[in-house]
Amino acid sequence: MTNATSSMAGTSATRSGYGPLMKFSLLSISLLLTSSNAISGVMPALIKQFPDQPRANVELLSTVPSFSMIIMIIASGFIARKIGDKATVTAGLVIAAIFGIIPFLFTGNFWVIMGSRIGLGVGFGLINSLAVSMIAKFFSGDEKATLMGFRSAFESLGQSLMTLAAGFLVLLSWNSSFLVYLLAVPILILFVAFVPKEPDAPTDAAMDSADSDAVKQSVNGPILLITVFLIAAVTMYVGLTTRLSSVIADSGFGTIQQASTLLSVMTIGGMLMGFAFGFINKALQAQTLTVGLAALAAGSLVIYFAPNFVVLCAGAMIAGISYPTMISYTFNQISEVCPKGSDTLCTSVVLVGCNLGAFTAPYTLKPVGGFALSQPYLVYGIVLLVIAAAYAAYHLIRK
């Protein structure tokens, strides 16, 4: 089967009939989805720029997009039913491009910047659940699982490139770091040009989605369990990455630019792991999640006990590699365990959990951190080890 998009791509078709350019254009929207954290590396500069604001408020600039994302993820399903998936994503990309660069233009007012970050989250929220459900809509089987891993890799790649770029742009001025959100413009062009409105041959998920207008969608126990797990996991990981640059700078291990570069390298490692997810999942199956949890715990503990920058970098790399493994595994499970015809609702519920975890991350750092900036790495490392052990034991008992 060959469609117009594949023809424009000039590439051979795969099992689904779509060529690499269509896949890349669809996956490219995920480049933006975790980029609210792209300014984490320049957090010390932002804290210095707004000395009248509490640290938690300034750190919230990194995660507040998750708040508006929660609202728009819930609304995006309704909007998509009215105007279509493609139009909804297109609107989200336009909104993200506009609100993303407002802090570059209006630098004097902290609350204007905060409002623009909320607007950025509105754009991301329109995209978020559709970035997942559209893969299930156009692809199935091993191809879908592989692309889910690639989607996670693209999230890591986008965060890596944008964090690295923000780290260099801050050398020009602190507000220049927000120019990284101009990446939404070429992504918008690719998506509009090469992603069709509907699949030529609908997958089971696509047909279920079409039937969902007539059948009331619902959420079951496994989906709620995945959601609760991701609230905890995302809270811990986002908290660790948000605090990392401050730990590096305050300990004297490195500079803001080095911290930003390290965050980029972490996500590059995560990107590579995302590309390899299909192979890892086949080999480890259910224990893929156990390995991801244990590795994230190990990385967190290495960062806490690190005597120098090199060891800290090693711990950060372990953490960066492990996180996409967990995310890819849990998102691949959504379409496997959700009620028939409820893919969109279930994906939205899980993504709300993810963004709730990201939004609350700066506020959970304070109660678990005590008086030391690095204390959360110890607490979260222990918690993650307990979760990993419990999950592994559960599956061993089931066998």
Secondary structure, DSSP 4 states (H G I P E B T S, - for coil): ---HHHHHHT----TTS--HHHHHHHHHGGGSTTGGGGGGGGHHHHHHH-TTS-HHHHHHHHHTHHHHHHHHHHHHHHHHHHH-HHHHHHHHHHHHHHHHTHHHH--S-HHHHHHHHHHHHHHHHHHHHHHHHHHHHH--HHHHHHHHHHHHHHHHHHHHHHHHHHHHHTTT-GGGGGGGGGGHHHHHHHHHHH--SS-SS--HHHHHHHHTTTS-----HHHHHHHHHHHHHHHHHHHHHHHHHHHHHHHTS--HHHHHHHHHHHHHHHHHHHHTHHHHHHHHTTHHHHHHHHHHHHHHHHHHH-SSHHHHHHHHHHHHHHHHHHHHHHHHHHHHHSPTT-HHHHHHHHHHHHHHHHHHHHHHHHHHHTT-TTHHHHHHHHHHHHHHHHHHHHHHHH-
